[in-house]
Amino acid sequence: MNEVQKHPDSQPGSAAESANEPTVIFVSDSHFHLEPDADESARLDKFLELLDLACQVDQLVLLGDMFDFWFDYPHFRLKGYDTLLTALDKVRAAGTRIHFIGGNHDIWAARYFHDRYGCSLDGEGETLQLGSRRVRLSHGDGLLKFDWAYNGFRAMVRTRLGIVLAKSLHPELLYSLSTWLSGQSREATRDEASQIEENARLWFAKQTRPGENLVDWDLMITGHVHHGFVIEQPERQFVALAGWFDPLSYGLLQNGQFQLLDFERDPRPTFA
């Protein structure tokens, strides 16, 4: 990215304190398909390099929409994603803890990720204590903009009834419907990016009014909007990852400091 973003109060106080700070990689919105084309295959290759890097850190956080479509049927899984899932096996085998926050495209992968990688069972947003930082994780859909139709759909697909209805459809029909709803994942335009950031500032201000302790975190990390930015307050940060397109955006928490990075353009981090 053009600039490394750091929290002003996040410098560790001593070498011993620094040693207790976990190193964590965050990534979101790769939108990999069951059958990738040539462009997506190139993005996947870079993602596998990121997972090689993740084998060297303490934790890896997948913030949703890693898959453009996922649905867990009781007795089988749709064909695809084997290369990516095998790479995640290597990450876990290396001792890296994996967290999965489900997005609007892959919330139904939560149980599978729980069984295979030990992630949270429900795939919903959660708050983690990562060393000195209290980090709130959210995919971000439905967060910054109120859309009653979308919010209703989002709530429905997370209910038991929604899952039962989806399972009643033929897999090919469900896949086709999901692909149609998905449309084409893309970066935000300049005007959209400006509005996204303004919505985020308004939302952030409502959570952190002076003299009121409305949140229990000092760093919030989201995805979904396909536009990367950081909003700073004296004691808190709000971060949106741009997704795994252009730039290939990821976040790094190291020694209590957060950085928003571009995997292709920024130097690769080194770990002790």
Secondary structure, DSSP 4 states (H G I P E B T S, - for coil): --S----TT---SSHHHHHTSPPEEEE----B-SS--HHHHHHHHHHHHHHHHHTTSSEEEE-S-SBS---B-SS-B-S--HHHHHHHHHHHHTT-EEEE---TTTGGGHHHHHHHH---SS---EEEEETTEEEEE---TTTSS--HHHHHHHHHHTSHHHHHHHHTS-HHHHHHHHHHHH----PPPHHHHHHHHHHHHHHHHHHS-TT----S-SEEEE-SSS--EEEE-SS-EEEE---BSSSBEEEEEETTEEEEEETTTSPPP---
